[in-house]
Amino acid sequence: MVTAENPAVETAVTLIREAFLKKKTLLIVGNCKVDYIGRASSTLGAGERIVILKEDGSLLVHRPVGYEPVNWQPPGCLFHVGSAASGKIFQIRAVRRKPAESIKIGFDKIFLLCVSSLVDKGVFSLHASEEDMQKAILMEPSLVEDGLKPISYEKKVEPGFVDVYGVDKQGRFVVVEIKRKTASRDAALQLDRYVKAVRGQVNREVRGILAAPHLAKGVQRLLASLNLNFKAVDPKKCAEVLSKPETRQLIEFFETKQ
């Protein structure tokens, strides 16, 4: 790993060019301006930012706050660096061919430059809480059942709160009880109480679905005797749904409306 604090322009350009040639990861902290041209166009005025260029050709420009990049390019970019005529400013360009687009980042100050070869062979595992599973099911009801249309969540009934309340494709009301871990006998009985409470409020058939990764021994038999259903829902699959950018944006939108 090579680091340089407040490097001169010539030093910075040399280190960056070497990083590009050897396909190393590059992190730059400095004052920069960003221009994008492609499917649209944008300009980001000068400011102090964190720029990350990865060995796979991806690029991210981060502001000092927030977790999402303000500008980015996916893997496959070709990187170029060059100094301006004045010698006080240098530019980095990230170019893609399909679709044709480019980002130009002009720096006038560099506070920190870091060049490194990173190795990461760790296995990434996603996990979700019951609240996360609830959000995922609301965003993608087919996790529980095709044709399910959520009406509300945390619906108040006499025994407590229904996790997800909806209608199936045959027009029947559906009460969904969510458990992150193996569902026990108590979970089945809890669902039964919720279903009976809802039946007392509506003049339509009401179904109950216990959504969990697994059932404890004997619970399937209990569900059958109570005329309730089980749906195997994997918390990891729910986490994958929530990790989609469009899903995150929807969740953030609804949370701001609460």
Number of C-alpha atoms within 10 A of each C-alpha: 9 11 15 16 12 15 16 13 19 14 12 22 18 12 18 26 17 13 22 20 11 11 18 20 21 22 19 22 22 21 18 24 18 21 16 20 14 13 9 7 11 12 13 13 10 15 16 17 19 18 21 19 26 21 21 14 20 18 22 17 21 18 15 11 8 8 8 11 16 13 18 18 20 12 14 16 23 15 23 15 19 18 17 13 8 7 12 13 16 21 18 19 18 22 21 18 10 8 9 10 17 21 24 20 21 22 24 16 19 21 13 16 20 19 21 16 14 10 6 5 5 6 6 6 7 12 15 18 15 16 13 17 28 24 21 24 24 23 18 19 18 13 20 19 14 11 13 23 20 20 13 12 17 12 15 13 16 10 12 13 14 21 22 23 22 20 17 16 11 8 14 14 25 22 26 27 25 24 23 20 17 14 22 18 16 10 20 23 16 16 25 21 17 22 24 16 16 23 15 11 9 10 9 12 12 20 22 24 23 26 27 24 18 20 21 11 12 10 19 19 12 14 21 11 9 14 12 21 15 22 17 14 21 18 22 16 16 24 19 14 21 23 13 10 10 11 17 13 12 12 16 11 11 9 9 7 6 5
